[in-house]
Amino acid sequence: MLFVGLGSVAVQILIPYAAHLAHEAKRGRVVGNVSVGLLLGIMLSRPFSSFITALSSWHVVYFASCTIMILLALVLRFALPRRVPTTRLGYGALLASMAHIVRTTPVLRRRALYQAFLFAAFSLFWTTTPLLLAGPDFGLTQRGIGLFALAGVAGAIAAPLAGRIADRGWSRPATVFAMLCVAVAFLMTHIARSGSTLSLALLVAAAVVLDFGVQTNLVLGYRDLFALGAAHRSRLNGLYMATFFIAGAIGSGVGGWAYAQGSWPLVSWIGLALPVAALLCFATEFMSRESA
C-alpha cells in the first residue's frame, strides 16, 4: 500500500503537466478531460476488481495491474514531450517555498478547503455504502456491490463539463451547484425505507449526483489554481491534492467509525454536514469582499 500510494502520485503530476501544454483558452477543458481519466480509473477499479475476484482470485487483480503499469510506463516514456522547468530552485528550496505559497495564495487555501470537505464526503460515502449494501437490509453479493460502484462512473461526465464552464468564467455559480449536489445526494438516501427497491435506486442516484458534484468542484479548483501562472503550477497542484486527499483519508476513517456506531443514518448526517460546511465557508468569501 505504501508503494502504491507513492506511485499513484504520478497521475496527479499529469494534471499540471497537461495544463502546461494546453492553450490558456482551452486549459479548463484539457484539465477536465484528464480528470475524466483519473475519475474513471478510480471508479472502474472497484467494480472491475470485484468482478475479477468473483471469477478467479484477488491475486489476478494485482498481477494484471502490475502488467498494465509496466506497459503504461513504456508508452509514457516515449509519448510524452519533454518539459524543462523554468524554476531554478533546488529541491529543498522548492519544498520550503510551499509554506510561503500557502500563506500568500488565498485562492489555494479556499479551493483546497472546499474540495477537502467534498472529498471527505466522497470517501465517507464510498467507504460505507459497501457495508450497507452487504448488510441485512440489502444483502447484495460482491458482484452486486461491484455493479453499484459501476453506476457511480456516470459522475465522470462532470469533469469535461466543469472544464468548459470554468473556461466561460462561471466558476462561482458552478461551485455552489457542486456543493449542493453533494448535500442533496445524502438527503436522497433518507426518502425511502432502507432495503426497499426504491431506496436502492435512490442510493444509486445519490452516488451519481455525489460524484458529479465532487468532480465538478475538483476541476473548477484546478482551473482557478492553474490560472495563477506556470511558475508555481506543480506546487499548487501538490498542495491542493495533498490537502483534499488527507481529508479523504479522514472521511474514510470517520465513515467506518460512524457506521459502527450508528449505521447509515449517522453516516449520512455527517456526510450532509460536510458540504454544508463547504457552503458556509464559500459564503464568507463574499462577505469578506463586501466588507473590503
ABEGO torsion letter per residue (X at the ends): XAAAAAAAAAAAAAAAAAAAABBAAAAAAAAAAAAAAAAAAAAAAAAAAAAAAAABBAAAAAAAAAAAAAAAAAAAAAABBBBBBABABBAAAAAAAAAAAAAABAAAAAAAAAAAAAAAAAAAAAAAAAAAAABAAAGBBAAAAAAAAAAAAAAAAAAAAAAAAAAAGAAAAAAAAAAAAAAAAAAAAAABBBGBAAAAAAAAAAAAAAAAAAAAAAAAAAAAAAAAEAAAAAAAAAAAAAAAAAAAAAAAAAAAAAAAAAEAAAAAAAAAAAAAAAAAAAAAAAAAAAAX
